């Protein structure tokens, strides 16, 4: 839905103006002739002249008509927001389509030709703070007594409210331009174009009003002049009698979206220059007023040094806020902690006659009140700082590809400075950083986005790690070892490098053949080697974990190994062997063990101390006799064998002779004969009996 802005109050004003013209028809204005210089025509334009009985600024009137706003609009003089001391504050409440503002009338003999045509003919400051769902519209209106009117419009959304140029439809001016609108910073419905006035920021407005008053007007408001075929009408004449200068706010509601738009506006230092016949006044003097904050928006005026330059030199004696400066360009420089070239942290042009707040790239040190880390140029406000008694850590967030200088206030010469990105680099003193003892400032050059740690005490460094066996031989090449923090995170072992975090204690552990044989807290002050319970063998090493107290080899040969170990246990024992053992005993009893054939390593785990024996092969077979006693033993064995054989022969002969003396009887003979016959089995013998019986 497109809503044409209601012009009811303004039509009423036009009608009143025409009535006044009728009364004054016989009173032609006496023009004020141009002079040699121009002065401000606005009375109480800086709103420092006080207020009337209604609370309005002197010489200004309330122009609010038919606003129907809730709450009601207000006009006050206020120093909450101002360029200098006080400003006019205009506030509009919720309205379906309402207007309010302030205006100042001009003497009746003022012609437009009396104003000085210059680029800053109309010059003032304003600020728009949005209310509800966003900004409404802001207008600067200049109106002649005949009703011709020039409007400068700041409209955040030109698709909703419209401001069409218009013409008179009655009287002597019928068909002539009546309303001319100039949009500032945004045209038509192009919402991508930025506004001239960003919300909640002071804006300096300057305009050549005479040029805009004379400029032709585009018109598309009747059947002849259309959007497809617009007309160009002449501008307003300079002999128009100027009536008033007005600042207005438009609040409205978008009923389709259920949204409400309004604002609080601040206006200050209004100048509308006209010609004067009086003697030229002295050149206007200006002031520069400013204050400084750190990145947290805390005032740091007491900590920062500054100086101001004009086009040629340093203004050494200037007092901040003093209205003593002639026209010209001025540059402000800020330093921390002192005014010397290395400590420059800000440099920029500074505007006249306004109070500005400058945010410096300063970070307060948490444990040192009144001291800061400063940067030049400015880093992002997401930069963070941490501090304890041992170090100052600064996490710099900045534009990639830009190099910065960093000035850190520290009480004494840092012991080390480390830069961390994807890796850690210790910066070189005298090259990457310097220290000014007189100012207690550590200066880092070529700073880029990274974490910088400034160590105020000697940092913990990775010690030299050397392992030896019991004989003092270096065994680092036989081990895999690492270091972890208290949370188990691996810490790279780079000799003398500063440790990367503070989760102490650190632990050092060593592995032999994939088995951990050593773990203990890291002694960062240790310089001597760490001796491990490792004893060399002919086939490798005998290695025991660090719970062992004493270890002693009792004997070793090609067939066996025997050693003692003492300590609280439990024990992990690794033995390099020539071959897989047949068995292993602890204190004379066989125990369980495992064997790694690839490395020829025996692995024993036991909670018990004592004597460990490994047997690789069985004892050799008994050798042949080689002495008299050996032959005697053989003779005895042979005799016993001969006696046994003789006894067996004697028994056999005895039974043979007994059989020969037995008496043969018919029964015996029959039995003997029967026994000689071959056996035919039970079935055949039965058949034979039946056959014999059949013949009887």
C-alpha positions as CSV (number, residue, x, y, z in Angstrom):
1,X,0.0,0.0,0.0
2,X,1.3,3.4,-1.0
3,X,0.2,6.3,1.2
4,X,0.5,9.9,0.0
5,X,1.7,12.1,2.8
6,X,-1.1,14.2,4.2
7,X,-0.7,17.9,3.5
8,X,-3.7,19.1,5.4
9,X,-1.8,21.3,7.9
10,X,0.4,22.7,5.1
11,X,-2.6,23.5,2.8
12,X,-4.0,25.5,5.8
13,X,-0.8,27.4,6.1
14,X,-0.8,28.1,2.4
15,X,-4.3,29.5,2.6
16,X,-3.3,31.7,5.5
17,X,-0.3,33.0,3.6
18,X,-2.5,33.9,0.7
19,X,-4.9,35.8,3.0
20,X,-2.0,37.7,4.4
21,X,-0.8,38.5,0.9
22,X,-4.3,40.0,0.1
23,X,-4.1,42.3,3.1
24,X,-0.5,43.3,2.2
25,X,-1.2,43.9,-1.5
26,X,-0.7,47.6,-1.1
27,X,2.4,47.2,1.0
28,X,5.2,46.1,-1.3
29,X,8.3,44.8,0.5
30,X,11.3,47.0,0.9
31,X,14.2,44.7,-0.2
32,X,17.4,44.5,1.8
33,X,20.3,45.0,-0.6
34,X,23.2,42.8,-0.8
35,X,26.3,43.8,1.1
36,X,30.0,42.9,0.9
37,X,29.9,40.0,3.4
38,X,27.5,37.5,4.9
39,X,26.4,36.7,8.5
40,X,24.1,34.2,10.1
41,X,20.5,35.2,9.8
42,X,19.2,32.6,12.3
43,X,18.5,34.0,15.8
44,X,19.4,31.6,18.7
45,X,20.7,29.1,16.2
46,X,22.9,27.5,18.8
47,X,20.0,27.2,21.3
48,X,22.1,28.8,24.0
49,X,19.7,31.9,24.3
50,X,17.3,30.3,26.8
51,X,13.6,29.2,26.5
52,X,10.3,31.0,26.7
53,X,7.4,30.4,29.1
54,X,6.4,27.3,27.1
55,X,9.9,25.8,27.3
56,X,10.5,26.5,23.6
57,X,13.9,27.9,22.5
58,X,13.8,31.7,22.2
59,X,12.8,32.9,18.6
60,X,11.6,29.4,17.7
61,X,7.9,28.3,17.5
62,X,6.1,25.0,17.7
63,X,4.7,24.0,14.3
64,X,2.9,20.9,15.4
65,X,-0.6,20.5,13.9
66,X,-3.0,17.7,13.9
67,X,-0.4,15.2,15.0
68,X,-2.7,12.9,17.0
69,X,0.5,11.4,18.4
70,X,0.7,9.2,21.5
71,X,2.5,10.3,23.6
72,X,2.2,13.9,22.5
73,X,5.2,15.4,20.7
74,X,7.7,17.5,22.7
75,X,10.2,20.2,21.9
76,X,12.8,21.0,24.5
77,X,16.3,22.4,24.9
78,X,18.6,19.7,26.1
79,X,22.3,19.0,26.6
80,X,22.1,15.2,26.6
81,X,23.2,15.3,23.0
82,X,24.7,18.4,21.6
83,X,27.5,19.8,19.4
84,X,28.2,22.4,22.0
85,X,26.4,22.7,25.3
86,X,22.7,22.7,24.3
87,X,20.7,21.5,21.3
88,X,17.0,21.5,20.4
89,X,15.4,18.1,21.0
90,X,12.3,17.1,19.0
91,X,10.4,13.9,19.9
92,X,7.4,12.4,18.1
93,X,5.2,9.7,19.4
94,X,3.2,7.0,17.7
95,X,0.9,8.3,14.9
96,X,-0.9,7.0,11.9
97,X,0.6,9.9,9.9
98,X,1.7,12.8,12.0
99,X,3.9,15.8,11.7
100,X,5.6,18.1,14.3
101,X,8.5,20.6,14.2
102,X,10.0,23.9,15.0
103,X,10.2,27.0,12.8
104,X,11.6,30.6,12.8
105,X,9.9,33.4,10.9
106,X,11.9,36.1,9.0
107,X,11.3,39.8,8.7
108,X,8.6,40.7,6.1
109,X,11.0,42.5,3.9
110,X,13.4,39.5,3.4
111,X,13.8,38.4,-0.2
112,X,15.5,35.2,-1.3
113,X,18.0,37.4,-3.1
114,X,19.2,38.7,0.3
115,X,20.7,35.3,1.2
116,X,24.4,34.7,0.3
117,X,24.8,32.0,-2.3
118,X,27.6,29.8,-1.1
119,X,28.1,26.0,-0.6
120,X,27.3,26.3,3.1
121,X,24.5,28.8,2.7
122,X,22.4,26.6,5.0
123,X,24.7,25.0,7.6
124,X,23.6,23.1,10.7
125,X,24.1,19.8,12.7
126,X,21.5,17.1,13.3
127,X,21.1,13.7,14.8
128,X,18.2,11.2,14.3
129,X,17.6,8.5,16.9
130,X,15.0,5.9,15.7
131,X,12.0,4.8,17.8
132,X,9.7,1.9,17.7
133,X,10.3,-0.1,14.5
134,X,12.6,2.4,12.8
135,X,13.2,6.0,11.7
136,X,10.4,8.1,10.4
137,X,11.1,11.0,8.0
138,X,13.0,14.2,8.6
139,X,12.5,17.4,6.6
140,X,14.1,20.9,6.3
141,X,11.5,23.3,4.8
142,X,12.1,26.8,3.4
143,X,8.8,28.6,2.5
144,X,8.0,31.8,0.7
145,X,5.0,34.0,1.6
146,X,3.3,33.1,-1.6
147,X,3.3,29.4,-0.6
148,X,6.2,28.2,-2.7
149,X,8.2,25.8,-0.7
150,X,11.5,23.9,-1.0
151,X,11.8,20.7,1.1
152,X,14.9,18.6,1.8
153,X,13.8,15.1,2.7
154,X,15.6,12.3,4.5
155,X,13.2,9.3,4.0
156,X,14.5,5.8,5.0
157,X,11.7,4.1,3.0
158,X,10.5,6.0,-0.1
159,X,8.2,3.1,-1.1
160,X,5.7,3.9,1.7
161,X,5.3,7.6,2.0
162,X,5.5,9.7,-1.1
163,X,6.6,13.3,-1.7
164,X,5.4,14.4,-5.2
165,X,6.4,17.7,-6.6
166,X,3.3,19.9,-7.0
167,X,1.9,23.0,-8.7
168,X,-0.7,25.7,-7.8
169,X,-4.2,25.0,-9.1
170,X,-5.7,28.4,-8.4
171,X,-5.0,32.2,-8.5
172,X,-2.3,34.0,-10.3
173,X,0.2,31.2,-9.8
174,X,-2.0,28.5,-11.3
175,X,0.2,25.9,-13.0
176,X,3.4,27.3,-11.4
177,X,5.5,25.1,-9.0
178,X,4.4,25.1,-5.5
179,X,6.2,22.2,-3.7
180,X,9.7,21.1,-4.6
181,X,11.2,18.1,-2.9
182,X,14.9,17.2,-2.9
183,X,15.8,13.7,-1.5
184,X,19.1,13.4,0.3
185,X,21.1,10.2,0.0
186,X,18.3,8.0,-1.4
187,X,16.2,8.2,-4.6
188,X,13.0,6.4,-5.4
189,X,12.7,2.9,-4.1
190,X,16.4,2.1,-4.2
191,X,16.9,0.9,-0.6
192,X,20.5,-0.1,-1.3
193,X,21.5,3.6,-1.5
194,X,22.8,4.7,1.9
195,X,21.0,7.5,3.8
196,X,22.7,10.9,4.2
197,X,22.0,10.5,7.9
198,X,22.9,7.2,9.5
199,X,20.8,6.5,12.6
200,X,22.1,7.8,16.0
201,X,25.0,9.8,14.6
202,X,25.6,13.5,14.3
203,X,25.5,14.7,10.7
204,X,26.8,18.0,9.4
205,X,24.4,19.5,6.8
206,X,25.5,22.1,4.3
207,X,23.6,23.2,1.2
208,X,23.6,25.9,-1.5
209,X,19.9,26.8,-1.0
210,X,19.9,29.6,-3.6
211,X,20.9,27.1,-6.3
212,X,18.3,24.6,-5.2
213,X,15.6,27.4,-5.1
214,X,16.3,28.4,-8.7
215,X,16.7,24.9,-10.1
216,X,14.0,23.6,-12.5
217,X,11.4,21.2,-11.1
218,X,10.4,17.8,-12.5
219,X,6.6,17.4,-12.5
220,X,4.4,14.4,-13.3
221,X,1.2,15.3,-11.5
222,X,-1.4,15.8,-14.3
223,X,-2.6,14.4,-17.5
224,X,-0.1,16.3,-19.5
225,X,2.9,15.7,-17.2
226,X,3.1,12.0,-16.5
227,X,5.7,9.6,-15.3
228,X,6.1,8.4,-18.8
229,X,6.3,12.0,-20.1
230,X,7.5,14.3,-17.3
231,X,7.5,18.1,-17.6
232,X,10.2,20.4,-16.5
233,X,8.9,23.5,-14.8
234,X,11.0,26.6,-14.0
235,X,12.4,27.0,-10.5
236,X,11.3,29.5,-7.9
237,X,12.2,33.2,-8.4
238,X,14.7,35.1,-6.1
239,X,12.3,38.0,-5.6
240,X,10.0,35.7,-3.5
241,X,9.5,37.0,0.0
242,X,11.1,34.5,2.3
243,X,8.8,33.5,5.2
244,X,10.3,30.9,7.4
245,X,12.8,28.1,8.1
246,X,11.4,24.9,9.5
247,X,12.6,21.5,10.8
248,X,10.0,18.8,10.9
249,X,9.6,15.1,11.9
250,X,7.1,12.7,10.2
251,X,5.9,9.7,12.1
252,X,3.7,7.1,10.6
253,X,2.3,3.6,10.8
254,X,2.4,0.8,8.2
255,X,-0.9,-0.9,8.9
256,X,-0.2,-3.7,6.5
257,X,2.9,-4.8,8.5
258,X,1.7,-3.5,11.9
259,X,4.9,-1.4,12.3
260,X,5.4,2.0,13.7
261,X,8.0,4.6,12.8
262,X,9.2,7.7,14.7
263,X,12.3,9.4,16.1
264,X,13.9,11.7,18.5
265,X,15.8,14.5,16.6
266,X,18.5,16.8,17.8
267,X,19.4,20.1,16.0
268,X,22.3,22.4,16.8
269,X,24.4,25.3,15.4
270,X,21.9,26.4,12.7
271,X,23.3,28.9,10.2
272,X,21.5,30.4,7.2
273,X,23.7,33.1,5.8
274,X,22.5,36.4,4.3
275,X,24.2,39.6,3.1
276,X,24.8,42.5,5.5
277,X,25.6,46.2,5.0
278,X,27.2,46.5,8.4
279,X,31.0,46.7,8.7
280,X,32.6,43.3,8.3
281,X,33.0,41.5,11.7
282,X,36.3,39.9,12.6
283,X,36.8,36.5,11.1
284,X,34.9,33.9,13.1
285,X,36.8,31.9,15.6
286,X,36.3,28.2,16.2
287,X,36.8,25.6,18.9
288,X,38.0,22.0,18.9
289,X,36.5,19.9,21.6
290,X,37.2,16.2,22.0
291,X,37.7,13.4,24.4
292,X,39.2,9.9,24.2
293,X,38.0,6.4,25.2
294,X,39.6,3.0,25.0
295,X,38.0,0.1,23.2
296,X,35.7,-0.6,26.1
297,X,34.3,3.0,25.8
298,X,35.9,4.1,29.1
299,X,37.3,7.6,29.2
300,X,41.1,7.7,29.0
301,X,41.7,11.5,28.8
302,X,44.1,11.4,31.8
303,X,46.2,8.6,30.2
304,X,46.6,10.0,26.7
305,X,48.8,12.8,25.4
306,X,47.7,14.9,22.4
307,X,48.7,17.8,20.1
308,X,47.0,19.7,17.3
309,X,48.5,20.8,14.0
310,X,47.3,23.4,11.6
311,X,48.5,23.5,8.0
312,X,52.0,24.6,9.0
313,X,52.8,23.9,12.6
314,X,52.0,22.4,16.0
315,X,49.6,24.5,18.0
316,X,51.4,23.9,21.3
317,X,49.5,26.2,23.5
318,X,45.9,25.4,22.5
319,X,43.4,24.6,25.4
320,X,40.9,22.0,24.4
321,X,37.4,23.6,23.8
322,X,38.8,27.2,23.6
323,X,37.1,29.2,20.8
324,X,40.3,30.7,19.6
325,X,41.1,29.0,16.3
326,X,40.8,30.8,12.9
327,X,39.5,29.0,9.8
328,X,41.7,26.3,8.5
329,X,42.4,22.6,8.6
330,X,43.4,21.0,11.8
331,X,44.9,17.6,12.6
332,X,44.8,15.8,16.0
333,X,47.4,13.4,17.1
334,X,47.2,11.2,20.2
335,X,50.1,9.4,22.0
336,X,50.5,6.8,24.7
337,X,52.1,7.1,27.1
338,X,54.1,10.2,26.1
339,X,54.4,12.6,23.2
340,X,57.3,11.1,21.3
341,X,57.2,9.8,17.7
342,X,57.4,6.1,18.5
343,X,54.2,6.2,20.6
344,X,51.7,7.7,18.1
345,X,48.4,5.8,18.3
346,X,46.0,8.2,16.5
347,X,46.1,10.8,13.7
348,X,43.2,12.3,11.8
349,X,41.6,15.6,10.7
350,X,39.2,17.0,13.4
351,X,36.1,19.1,12.6
352,X,35.4,22.5,14.0
353,X,32.9,23.6,16.6
354,X,31.7,20.1,17.7
355,X,32.4,17.9,20.6
356,X,33.5,14.5,19.4
357,X,34.4,11.3,21.1
358,X,37.4,9.4,19.7
359,X,37.8,5.7,20.4
360,X,41.5,4.8,20.6
361,X,43.0,1.4,20.1
362,X,43.7,1.0,23.8
363,X,43.2,-2.1,26.0
364,X,43.3,-1.8,29.8
365,X,45.5,-4.2,31.5
366,X,43.3,-6.1,34.0
367,X,45.8,-6.3,36.9
368,X,47.4,-2.9,36.4
369,X,44.9,0.0,36.8
370,X,45.7,3.0,34.6
371,X,48.0,1.1,32.3
372,X,47.2,0.0,28.7
373,X,48.3,-1.9,25.7
374,X,48.1,0.4,22.7
375,X,48.1,-0.2,18.9
376,X,48.6,1.9,15.8
377,X,46.8,1.8,13.5
378,X,43.6,0.7,15.3
379,X,42.9,-3.0,15.7
380,X,39.4,-4.6,15.9
381,X,37.5,-4.2,19.1
382,X,37.3,-8.0,19.5
383,X,41.0,-7.9,20.5
384,X,41.3,-9.4,24.0
385,X,43.8,-9.2,26.9
386,X,44.6,-11.5,29.8
387,X,47.0,-10.9,32.6
388,X,48.4,-12.7,35.7
389,X,51.5,-12.2,37.8
390,X,53.8,-13.9,35.3
391,X,52.7,-12.8,31.9
392,X,50.5,-10.5,29.7
393,X,48.6,-12.2,26.9
394,X,47.1,-10.2,24.0
395,X,44.9,-11.9,21.4
396,X,45.1,-9.5,18.5
397,X,42.2,-9.3,16.1
398,X,43.0,-7.1,13.1
399,X,42.7,-6.8,9.4
400,X,44.8,-9.5,7.6
401,X,47.6,-8.1,5.6
402,X,48.1,-5.0,7.7
403,X,51.1,-4.5,10.0
404,X,50.6,-2.9,13.4
405,X,52.8,-1.5,16.2
406,X,51.9,-2.6,19.8
407,X,53.0,-0.7,22.9
408,X,52.6,-2.7,26.1
409,X,53.1,-1.0,29.5
410,X,55.0,-3.5,31.6
411,X,57.0,-2.8,34.8
412,X,60.3,-4.3,33.7
413,X,62.2,-5.9,30.8
414,X,60.2,-9.0,29.6
415,X,62.0,-12.3,29.9
416,X,60.5,-13.5,26.6
417,X,57.7,-12.7,24.1
418,X,56.1,-15.5,22.1
419,X,53.8,-15.2,19.1
420,X,51.3,-18.0,18.4
421,X,49.3,-18.6,15.2
422,X,49.3,-22.1,13.9
423,X,52.7,-22.5,15.5
424,X,54.7,-20.9,18.3
425,X,57.6,-18.5,17.6
426,X,59.7,-16.8,20.2
427,X,60.4,-13.3,19.1
428,X,63.9,-12.0,19.0
429,X,64.7,-9.1,21.4
430,X,66.3,-6.1,19.7
431,X,64.8,-7.3,16.3
432,X,61.1,-8.1,16.8
433,X,60.7,-6.1,20.0
434,X,62.4,-3.5,22.2
435,X,62.0,-2.2,25.7
436,X,62.0,1.4,26.8
437,X,63.0,1.3,30.5
438,X,62.3,5.0,31.0
439,X,58.6,4.6,29.9
440,X,58.3,0.9,30.9
441,X,57.0,0.2,27.4
442,X,57.7,-3.0,25.4
443,X,57.3,-2.1,21.7
444,X,56.5,-4.9,19.2
445,X,56.8,-4.1,15.5
446,X,55.2,-5.9,12.6
447,X,52.3,-7.2,14.7
448,X,49.7,-9.2,12.8
449,X,46.6,-11.2,14.0
450,X,48.0,-13.7,16.6
451,X,48.2,-14.4,20.3
452,X,51.2,-12.6,21.9
453,X,52.4,-13.7,25.3
454,X,54.7,-11.3,27.2
455,X,56.5,-13.1,30.0
456,X,57.4,-11.0,33.0
457,X,59.1,-13.9,34.8
458,X,61.4,-16.6,33.4
459,X,59.1,-18.9,31.5
460,X,59.1,-22.6,31.9
461,X,61.1,-24.2,29.1
462,X,61.3,-27.7,27.8
463,X,64.4,-29.4,29.4
464,X,67.0,-31.5,27.6
465,X,65.8,-35.1,27.8
466,X,68.6,-37.8,27.9
467,X,68.1,-41.4,28.9
468,X,70.9,-43.8,29.8
469,X,71.2,-47.4,30.9
470,X,72.7,-48.6,34.2
471,X,76.2,-48.4,32.5
472,X,75.7,-44.7,31.6
473,X,75.3,-45.4,27.8
474,X,72.8,-43.1,26.0
475,X,69.8,-45.1,24.9
476,X,67.6,-42.4,23.4
477,X,67.9,-44.2,20.1
478,X,66.3,-47.3,21.6
479,X,63.3,-45.4,23.1
480,X,60.2,-43.5,22.0
481,X,59.4,-40.8,24.6
482,X,57.0,-37.9,24.9
483,X,55.7,-35.3,27.3
484,X,52.1,-34.5,28.3
485,X,50.4,-32.0,30.4
486,X,48.1,-32.8,33.3
487,X,45.2,-33.4,31.0
488,X,47.1,-35.8,28.8
489,X,47.7,-33.4,25.9
490,X,51.0,-34.1,24.1
491,X,53.5,-31.4,24.4
492,X,56.2,-31.2,21.7
493,X,59.7,-31.8,23.0
494,X,61.7,-29.0,21.5
495,X,64.8,-28.4,23.6
496,X,64.7,-25.0,25.5
497,X,61.4,-24.0,23.9
498,X,58.9,-22.3,26.1
499,X,56.2,-24.7,27.2
500,X,52.9,-24.0,25.3
501,X,50.4,-24.1,28.1
502,X,50.2,-24.0,31.9
503,X,48.3,-27.2,32.8
504,X,51.1,-28.4,35.0
505,X,52.5,-30.8,36.1
506,X,53.9,-32.2,33.0
507,X,54.8,-35.9,32.6
508,X,57.6,-37.5,30.8
509,X,57.2,-41.1,29.6
510,X,59.4,-43.5,27.7
511,X,58.5,-46.6,25.7
512,X,60.7,-49.6,24.8
513,X,59.6,-52.0,22.1
514,X,56.1,-50.4,22.4
515,X,55.8,-50.9,26.2
516,X,55.9,-48.0,28.6
517,X,58.8,-48.5,31.0
518,X,59.1,-45.0,32.5
519,X,56.7,-42.2,33.6
520,X,57.4,-39.4,36.0
521,X,56.7,-35.7,36.5
522,X,59.1,-33.4,34.5
523,X,61.8,-31.7,36.5
524,X,62.3,-28.6,34.5
525,X,65.4,-27.7,36.3
526,X,67.1,-31.0,35.8
527,X,70.3,-31.1,33.6
528,X,71.6,-34.6,34.3
529,X,70.5,-37.7,32.3
530,X,67.7,-39.9,33.5
531,X,69.1,-43.4,34.3
532,X,66.7,-46.3,33.4
533,X,66.8,-49.8,34.8
534,X,68.2,-51.2,31.6
535,X,71.1,-53.8,31.6
536,X,72.8,-54.8,28.4
537,X,72.7,-58.5,27.5
538,X,74.5,-60.5,24.8
539,X,71.2,-60.7,22.9
540,X,69.8,-57.2,23.6
541,X,68.6,-55.5,26.8
542,X,67.1,-56.5,30.1
543,X,64.6,-53.7,30.8
544,X,62.4,-53.3,33.8
545,X,59.8,-50.5,34.5
546,X,60.5,-47.8,37.0
547,X,58.9,-49.6,39.9
548,X,62.1,-51.7,40.3
549,X,64.6,-50.7,43.0
550,X,67.4,-53.2,42.4
551,X,68.2,-55.5,39.5
552,X,71.2,-57.9,39.3
553,X,72.2,-60.5,36.7
554,X,73.1,-63.7,38.5
555,X,74.2,-65.6,35.4
556,X,73.7,-65.8,31.7
557,X,74.7,-68.4,29.0
558,X,73.6,-69.5,25.6
559,X,71.0,-71.7,27.3
560,X,69.7,-69.6,30.2
561,X,69.5,-66.3,32.0
562,X,69.0,-65.7,35.7
563,X,68.6,-62.4,37.5
564,X,67.3,-60.9,40.7
565,X,64.9,-57.9,41.0
566,X,63.7,-56.0,44.1
567,X,61.1,-53.3,44.5
568,X,57.5,-52.6,45.4
569,X,56.2,-53.8,41.9
570,X,54.3,-54.5,40.0
571,X,57.0,-55.2,37.4
572,X,57.0,-55.1,33.6
573,X,60.1,-57.0,32.5
574,X,61.3,-57.0,28.9
575,X,64.2,-59.4,27.9
576,X,66.0,-59.5,24.6
577,X,66.6,-63.3,24.0
578,X,68.4,-65.3,21.4
579,X,65.4,-67.6,20.9
580,X,62.0,-68.4,22.5
581,X,62.5,-69.9,26.0
582,X,61.3,-73.3,26.9
583,X,60.0,-72.0,30.2
584,X,60.5,-69.2,32.8
585,X,60.5,-69.5,36.5
586,X,60.0,-67.0,39.3
587,X,61.4,-68.1,42.6
588,X,61.6,-71.7,41.3
589,X,57.9,-71.8,40.1
590,X,57.0,-71.6,36.4
591,X,55.0,-68.4,35.5
592,X,53.1,-67.1,32.5
593,X,54.9,-64.9,29.9
594,X,54.6,-63.9,26.3
595,X,57.0,-63.7,23.4
596,X,57.3,-61.2,20.5
597,X,59.0,-63.2,17.7
598,X,59.6,-60.1,15.6
599,X,61.8,-58.3,18.2
600,X,62.8,-61.5,20.0
601,X,61.5,-60.0,23.2
602,X,60.1,-61.8,26.3
603,X,57.4,-59.9,28.2
604,X,56.9,-60.7,31.8
605,X,54.3,-59.1,34.1
606,X,54.4,-59.9,37.8
607,X,53.6,-58.3,41.1
608,X,56.3,-60.3,42.9
609,X,60.0,-59.5,43.4
610,X,62.6,-62.3,43.4
611,X,64.7,-64.5,41.1
612,X,63.7,-64.9,37.5
613,X,65.1,-67.8,35.4
614,X,64.8,-68.3,31.7
615,X,65.7,-71.6,30.0
616,X,66.2,-71.6,26.3
617,X,67.2,-75.3,25.6
618,X,67.3,-78.7,27.5
619,X,70.6,-80.0,29.1
620,X,72.7,-82.1,26.7
621,X,72.4,-86.1,26.6
622,X,74.7,-88.2,29.0
623,X,78.1,-88.7,27.3
624,X,79.7,-92.4,26.8
625,X,81.7,-94.0,29.6
626,X,85.2,-92.6,29.8
627,X,86.4,-94.0,33.3
628,X,86.8,-97.3,35.3
629,X,83.8,-96.6,37.4
630,X,81.7,-96.2,34.3
631,X,82.9,-99.7,33.1
632,X,82.2,-101.2,36.5
633,X,78.6,-100.0,36.2
634,X,78.2,-101.5,32.8
635,X,79.6,-104.9,34.0
636,X,77.1,-105.0,36.9
637,X,74.3,-104.3,34.6
638,X,75.5,-107.0,32.1
639,X,75.7,-109.6,34.9
640,X,72.2,-108.9,36.1
641,X,71.0,-109.3,32.5
642,X,72.8,-112.7,32.2
643,X,71.3,-114.0,35.4
644,X,67.8,-113.1,34.2
645,X,68.3,-114.9,30.9
646,X,69.7,-118.1,32.6
647,X,66.7,-118.2,34.9
648,X,64.3,-118.1,32.0
649,X,66.0,-121.0,30.2
650,X,66.0,-123.1,33.3
651,X,62.3,-122.7,33.8
652,X,61.6,-123.7,30.2
653,X,63.6,-126.9,30.4
654,X,61.8,-127.9,33.7
655,X,58.4,-127.8,32.1
656,X,59.5,-129.7,29.1
657,X,60.7,-132.6,31.1
658,X,57.5,-132.7,33.1
659,X,55.5,-133.2,30.0
660,X,57.6,-136.1,28.8
661,X,56.8,-138.1,32.0
662,X,53.0,-137.9,31.7
663,X,51.2,-141.4,31.1
664,X,49.2,-141.6,27.9
665,X,45.6,-142.9,28.3
666,X,42.9,-143.6,25.7
667,X,41.1,-140.6,26.9
668,X,44.2,-138.5,26.6
669,X,44.9,-139.8,23.2
670,X,41.3,-139.1,22.0
671,X,41.6,-135.6,23.3
672,X,44.9,-135.2,21.6
673,X,43.6,-136.4,18.3
674,X,40.6,-134.1,18.6
675,X,42.8,-131.2,19.2
676,X,44.7,-131.9,16.0
677,X,41.6,-131.7,13.8
678,X,40.9,-128.4,12.2
679,X,38.0,-126.5,13.7
680,X,35.0,-126.3,11.4
681,X,32.9,-124.1,13.7
682,X,29.8,-125.0,15.6
683,X,27.4,-125.2,12.6
684,X,29.4,-127.7,10.7
685,X,30.0,-130.0,13.7
686,X,26.3,-130.1,14.3
687,X,25.6,-131.2,10.7
688,X,28.1,-133.9,10.9
689,X,26.3,-135.3,14.0
690,X,23.0,-135.4,12.2
691,X,24.5,-137.2,9.2
692,X,25.9,-139.9,11.3
693,X,22.7,-140.4,13.1
694,X,20.7,-140.8,9.9
695,X,22.7,-143.9,8.9
696,X,21.9,-145.8,12.0
